Amino acid sequence: MNSIKLKILKIFIMFFTFQLSIPFAQNNDIIIQDNWDQTTDKLAHSTTSFGLYYTLRYFEFSKFEAFTAATLIGFSYEVYQINDPRETDSDFRGISIQDMGYNVLGILSAYVFDKAISITKTNLKKYQATNKKRSRAKYALK
């Protein structure tokens, strides 16, 4: 099995494991009632995930590795919030599916931004390579 198929298989296993755990978590009130309104908390989730993905890409992680690591870190923090000792309000102790959605939104935004920069760099290098022999004097403004 080649590495791409293995990575896809791992993603599906993680996805189905997560999907199977949702009914159990809802029965035990681990998943909190939340909404999709853009609040400071949601903005913090999306921008932190954006920055985390882009930082990992800066340190030469592959796109898949950066996506996976940023997602796992965001999910780990959500799991940590189940028993966060600093959280005194019990309404916010648990996993918010909406927070995870904003994490993924931040990561996907960073991926699109990363892809746009990669395409721009590639096109610029191609343009420079094809126009290397052009005379600058011919195209100079007078």
VENTA-V410530 format. One record per residue. N is the residue number from 1. SS is DSSP state (a for helix, b for strand, c for the rest). NEAR is the number of other C-alpha atoms within 12 Angstrom. Layout:
# VENTA-V410530
<<N,SS,NEAR> <N,SS,NEAR>>
This chain:
# VENTA-V410530
<<1,c,8> <2,c,8> <3,a,10> <4,a,11> <5,a,11> <6,a,12> <7,a,16> <8,a,16> <9,a,15> <10,a,16> <11,a,20> <12,a,14> <13,a,14> <14,a,18> <15,a,16> <16,a,13> <17,a,14> <18,a,17> <19,a,15> <20,a,13> <21,a,16> <22,a,20> <23,a,14> <24,a,14> <25,a,20> <26,a,18> <27,a,11> <28,c,14> <29,c,19> <30,c,26> <31,b,28> <32,c,26> <33,c,18> <34,c,21> <35,c,16> <36,c,17> <37,c,13> <38,c,16> <39,c,15> <40,a,14> <41,a,21> <42,a,26> <43,a,23> <44,a,21> <45,a,33> <46,a,31> <47,a,27> <48,a,30> <49,a,38> <50,a,33> <51,a,28> <52,a,34> <53,a,40> <54,a,32> <55,a,25> <56,a,26> <57,a,27> <58,a,15> <59,c,13> <60,c,13> <61,c,18> <62,c,18> <63,a,26> <64,a,23> <65,a,24> <66,a,29> <67,a,34> <68,a,30> <69,a,26> <70,a,37> <71,a,35> <72,a,26> <73,a,24> <74,a,37> <75,a,29> <76,a,20> <77,a,24> <78,a,29> <79,a,24> <80,a,21> <81,a,26> <82,a,27> <83,a,19> <84,c,17> <85,c,13> <86,c,12> <87,c,14> <88,c,12> <89,c,14> <90,a,19> <91,a,18> <92,a,26> <93,c,25> <94,c,32> <95,b,32> <96,c,35> <97,a,28> <98,a,28> <99,a,40> <100,a,35> <101,a,27> <102,a,33> <103,a,39> <104,a,33> <105,a,29> <106,a,31> <107,a,39> <108,a,29> <109,a,24> <110,a,31> <111,a,31> <112,a,19> <113,a,20> <114,a,26> <115,a,17> <116,a,14> <117,a,15> <118,a,16> <119,a,14> <120,a,14> <121,a,14> <122,a,14> <123,a,14> <124,a,15> <125,a,14> <126,a,13> <127,a,14> <128,a,13> <129,a,12> <130,a,11> <131,c,13> <132,c,12> <133,c,11> <134,c,13> <135,c,9> <136,a,10> <137,a,9> <138,a,9> <139,a,9> <140,c,8> <141,c,6> <142,c,5>>
